[in-house]
Amino acid sequence: MEVIHNQDLKEFINEHKSLFWYIPEGKREDVSLEFLLENILNYGSLESIKKIIELIGIKKVNEIFMNQISMERNNYFPPVRNFFKLYFQRHA
């Protein structure tokens, strides 16, 4: 689990705090990179997905995503998992 240290990512989390409504105000910036990516890919807008890929880098996003979906259980919706699996195969 990778901890977020990048100030741009912390600002991104605060800009999209509605996706993290159930996390207490002071703890939002402490979420892992894996958790952040999972929430953005499942629930984020196209713009937020573009931004997270820009901030983290497509290779790192691909690495995290592929690691997550390789587990027996993951929290990605089936259509989201399928779309991004195909997307990253082509673009990463």
Backbone bond lengths (Angstrom), bond angles and torsions (degrees), N, CA, C in turn:
res aa  C-N    CA-C-N  psi(-1)  N-CA   C-N-CA  omega(-1)  CA-C   N-CA-C  phi
1 M - - - 1.447 - - 1.532 108.10 -
2 E 1.298 115.35 122.22 1.452 120.93 -175.96 1.529 110.58 -97.89
3 V 1.321 116.71 129.27 1.461 122.57 -178.83 1.525 109.01 -87.02
4 I 1.320 115.75 145.47 1.464 121.45 -178.59 1.526 110.18 -86.51
5 H 1.342 116.11 123.16 1.458 121.12 177.60 1.525 111.18 -116.88
6 N 1.300 117.37 -13.26 1.457 123.56 -175.05 1.529 110.59 -74.93
7 Q 1.328 117.52 126.52 1.464 122.16 -179.16 1.531 111.64 -63.80
8 D 1.329 117.62 -35.57 1.466 120.70 178.42 1.524 111.03 -63.21
9 L 1.329 117.07 -38.33 1.465 120.50 177.67 1.521 111.16 -68.45
10 K 1.318 116.67 -36.77 1.469 120.05 178.01 1.532 110.15 -65.22
11 E 1.321 116.57 -40.38 1.470 120.60 176.09 1.524 110.07 -64.76
12 F 1.316 117.20 -39.90 1.461 122.08 178.32 1.527 110.18 -59.94
13 I 1.327 117.08 -44.14 1.468 121.32 178.43 1.515 110.23 -60.74
14 N 1.327 117.07 -44.29 1.466 120.23 -179.54 1.527 111.96 -66.76
15 E 1.322 117.33 -32.83 1.467 120.87 177.08 1.522 111.45 -69.55
16 H 1.321 117.44 -26.98 1.462 122.55 -177.09 1.531 111.13 -114.78
17 K 1.337 115.58 34.28 1.459 119.55 -175.71 1.524 113.56 -63.21
18 S 1.322 118.10 -18.28 1.468 119.69 177.75 1.532 111.11 -65.18
19 L 1.333 117.69 -24.07 1.467 121.07 177.12 1.526 111.84 -78.01
20 F 1.329 115.89 -13.37 1.460 121.77 -177.87 1.527 110.60 -122.04
21 W 1.308 116.83 35.53 1.460 123.03 -174.36 1.522 112.78 -59.30
22 Y 1.308 118.67 -27.48 1.459 122.35 -175.33 1.527 112.83 -88.57
23 I 1.321 117.13 -2.33 1.462 121.42 177.66 1.528 107.77 -97.81
24 P 1.332 118.68 130.34 1.471 120.85 179.68 1.529 111.88 -54.43
25 E 1.312 115.57 146.75 1.467 123.56 -175.50 1.533 113.52 -46.43
26 G 1.301 118.50 -48.36 1.462 121.63 -176.19 1.516 114.91 -76.89
27 K 1.310 118.48 -9.25 1.467 122.19 -175.04 1.530 113.04 -104.59
28 R 1.322 117.81 -6.96 1.471 120.60 -175.49 1.518 113.02 -59.31
29 E 1.299 116.64 -39.98 1.463 120.12 -177.28 1.523 112.44 -75.17
30 D 1.325 117.25 -6.77 1.461 121.57 -179.19 1.525 113.00 -92.98
31 V 1.331 117.94 3.08 1.468 119.99 -179.33 1.524 109.38 -69.20
32 S 1.312 115.38 154.85 1.464 119.67 179.53 1.528 110.07 -77.41
33 L 1.299 115.29 160.27 1.456 121.55 176.96 1.520 110.45 -61.89
34 E 1.322 116.32 -36.87 1.462 121.36 179.36 1.534 110.90 -63.59
35 F 1.322 116.12 -45.59 1.454 121.28 179.21 1.530 111.02 -64.48
36 L 1.315 116.61 -42.97 1.466 121.32 178.87 1.523 110.50 -59.91
37 L 1.318 116.94 -48.13 1.460 120.79 -179.02 1.523 111.52 -62.56
38 E 1.317 116.55 -43.90 1.464 121.04 179.64 1.530 111.04 -59.43
39 N 1.321 117.12 -44.46 1.465 120.28 179.46 1.525 111.84 -65.86
40 I 1.308 117.12 -42.51 1.465 119.94 -178.27 1.529 110.36 -67.51
41 L 1.319 118.47 -44.01 1.465 119.51 -179.57 1.522 111.94 -67.19
42 N 1.321 117.85 -35.77 1.466 120.76 179.94 1.527 113.09 -77.40
43 Y 1.323 117.68 -41.16 1.465 120.79 -169.05 1.530 115.09 -120.53
44 G 1.311 117.69 -10.75 1.459 120.51 -174.44 1.517 113.85 -78.14
45 S 1.315 114.42 166.13 1.466 121.06 176.19 1.527 109.00 -83.06
46 L 1.311 115.74 170.57 1.453 120.60 177.25 1.529 110.66 -58.28
47 E 1.324 116.42 -40.56 1.466 120.95 179.77 1.531 111.32 -64.33
48 S 1.327 117.26 -41.68 1.467 119.22 -179.77 1.533 110.84 -69.04
49 I 1.316 117.27 -33.91 1.470 120.75 176.84 1.529 110.15 -66.37
50 K 1.328 116.50 -44.35 1.471 120.14 177.22 1.524 110.73 -59.32
51 K 1.336 116.07 -43.10 1.461 121.61 -177.08 1.528 111.25 -66.14
52 I 1.331 117.98 -42.85 1.468 119.84 -179.13 1.530 110.15 -66.29
53 I 1.322 117.49 -36.76 1.469 120.38 176.55 1.524 109.91 -66.03
54 E 1.310 117.05 -38.85 1.465 121.58 178.01 1.534 110.69 -65.11
55 L 1.337 117.05 -42.18 1.461 120.82 -177.32 1.527 112.97 -72.03
56 I 1.304 117.00 -40.60 1.465 120.89 -175.71 1.528 111.54 -91.87
57 G 1.306 116.76 -34.95 1.463 121.65 -176.07 1.519 109.45 102.16
58 I 1.313 116.36 138.15 1.463 120.73 -173.24 1.528 112.12 -64.39
59 K 1.320 118.02 -34.11 1.461 119.78 179.80 1.529 111.15 -66.83
60 K 1.319 117.19 -42.22 1.466 121.14 179.37 1.529 110.36 -68.54
61 V 1.339 117.30 -41.64 1.465 121.30 177.64 1.522 109.26 -60.71
62 N 1.312 116.97 -45.50 1.462 121.60 178.17 1.530 110.74 -59.81
63 E 1.311 117.17 -45.55 1.467 121.69 -179.48 1.538 111.00 -59.89
64 I 1.323 116.54 -47.28 1.466 121.25 179.58 1.520 110.37 -63.80
65 F 1.326 116.69 -47.50 1.457 121.61 -177.50 1.526 111.18 -61.75
66 M 1.321 117.65 -48.53 1.463 120.95 -178.30 1.532 110.70 -64.02
67 N 1.324 116.96 -36.76 1.459 120.39 176.64 1.533 110.17 -64.39
68 Q 1.317 116.99 -41.65 1.463 120.77 -179.45 1.522 111.76 -66.41
69 I 1.325 118.14 -44.42 1.469 119.00 -176.54 1.520 112.27 -76.54
70 S 1.342 117.52 -14.52 1.462 119.48 177.81 1.528 111.58 -75.34
71 M 1.323 116.85 -15.72 1.463 120.55 178.21 1.526 109.58 -74.50
72 E 1.301 115.05 150.99 1.466 119.77 -178.49 1.526 111.24 -58.74
73 R 1.320 116.04 -41.41 1.469 119.82 177.56 1.518 108.88 -116.80
74 N 1.309 115.63 133.26 1.463 120.41 173.38 1.519 108.03 -144.61
75 N 1.313 116.48 167.10 1.454 121.22 -173.61 1.528 114.18 -102.07
76 Y 1.302 117.21 12.90 1.461 119.26 178.15 1.525 109.93 -79.35
77 F 1.323 115.68 139.71 1.457 120.15 173.56 1.533 107.74 -66.90
78 P 1.332 118.72 142.27 1.475 120.20 -177.65 1.535 114.63 -51.86
79 P 1.358 119.79 -44.69 1.474 117.86 178.91 1.530 112.66 -65.53
80 V 1.333 117.08 -34.85 1.470 121.64 178.45 1.521 109.42 -67.12
81 R 1.324 116.46 -46.66 1.472 121.63 179.00 1.531 110.45 -58.41
82 N 1.316 116.99 -45.91 1.460 121.03 -179.14 1.529 111.35 -64.95
83 F 1.322 117.05 -47.28 1.459 120.39 -178.77 1.522 111.68 -59.30
84 F 1.338 116.91 -51.07 1.457 119.13 -175.93 1.524 112.55 -72.74
85 K 1.302 117.63 -26.94 1.468 119.71 174.13 1.526 109.07 -62.17
86 L 1.328 116.59 -47.26 1.462 121.34 177.66 1.530 111.65 -66.10
87 Y 1.329 116.15 -41.78 1.463 121.26 -179.41 1.530 111.06 -60.24
88 F 1.331 117.00 -49.48 1.456 120.32 -177.41 1.529 112.56 -71.03
89 Q 1.315 118.06 -29.35 1.457 120.33 174.86 1.517 110.28 -61.97
90 R 1.310 115.68 -34.41 1.459 119.92 -177.39 1.538 113.08 -87.37
91 H 1.327 117.84 -35.46 1.456 120.38 -169.58 1.529 116.02 -109.92
92 A 1.316 117.46 -10.38 1.473 117.88 -176.53 1.512 111.53 -106.43
